[in-house]
Amino acid sequence: MAAVMVVAVGCCKNEAPKEKGALEVIKARTSIRSFTGEKLTEDQIHTLLDAAMAAPTAADIRPWRFVVITDDEIKAGLYQGERHKKMVTEAGAVIIVCGETTRMVTPRGASEESAPEERPNPWWYEDCSAATENLLLAATALDLGAVWLSSYPNENSVARIKEYLGLPANVTPLAIVPVGVPAENPEPKDKWNPDNIHYDRW
Ligand SMILES: Cc1cc2nc3c(=O)[nH]c(=O)nc-3n(C[C@H](O)[C@H](O)[C@H](O)COP(=O)(O)O)c2cc1C
């Protein structure tokens, strides 16, 4: 049966709201690296973050944290290299998807008065990857474009972004996502490959 779930309503100025099915959005998403410079509305940013935070998350910990950058100077300072600098400068907003790498846990059997302990959250980057993909899909659903630029696990990138944005010690940037009105219209790649699939056993 065809997918009929509606994942988002359109948003763009002077246009009737559009609706796209979930599978249509998934197949339409492609990395967009060139933007018109138009700013995003608060509603658009809210929709993107709401979709990101709807992602699945191990033990329902929800370790994702987001830094939304709309200030042109701060965007421009994210990168030295011209290619990435152009991308983030032209984007309507840049959303840094970060993860809290630790969580507070009360040890099993501990008395009620015992203080919770800070423990690593081994799933943080999986959860934050799911959130990043949701964000990219929501951008497509809103007729916006976006691209996932990686930070983690590149140690230099992580250290640089952490310092630049003043992130707390236990918060690591996973992805840098410029989002905006596309200034290019590439065809989504068809990545279907039956060789990747094994049924029942490898
Ligand atoms: C973990 C991850 C890191 C990526 N990092 C970069 C990056 O640093 N620069 C870039 O231009 N694209 C980056 N991309 C985007 C990929 O290049 C892109 O998804 C891939 O070429 C497939 O194209 P598509 O997104 O249009 O389907 C990244 C994607 C992922 C999932």
The ligand as a Gaussian input file, in Angstrom:
#p B3LYP/6-31G(d) Opt

LIG

0 1
 C       28.453000      11.598000       8.367000
 C       28.407000      12.469000       7.131000
 C       29.388000      13.422000       6.958000
 C       29.368000      14.247000       5.833000
 N       30.314000      15.230000       5.727000
 C       30.308000      16.041000       4.643000
 C       31.266000      17.091000       4.524000
 O       32.120000      17.271000       5.406000
 N       31.224000      17.879000       3.415000
 C       30.284000      17.704000       2.436000
 O       30.279000      18.458000       1.459000
 N       29.324000      16.739000       2.538000
 C       29.308000      15.912000       3.605000
 N       28.349000      14.936000       3.742000
 C       27.335000      14.760000       2.690000
 C       27.697000      13.589000       1.779000
 O       28.770000      13.971000       0.934000
 C       26.454000      13.183000       0.938000
 O       25.423000      12.785000       1.815000
 C       26.788000      12.059000      -0.024000
 O       27.658000      12.487000      -1.045000
 C       25.522000      11.495000      -0.678000
 O       24.837000      12.501000      -1.400000
 P       23.337000      12.928000      -1.045000
 O       23.307000      13.445000       0.368000
 O       22.998000      14.000000      -2.047000
 O       22.470000      11.714000      -1.198000
 C       28.349000      14.089000       4.843000
 C       27.348000      13.134000       5.054000
 C       27.371000      12.340000       6.190000
 C       26.258000      11.335000       6.414000

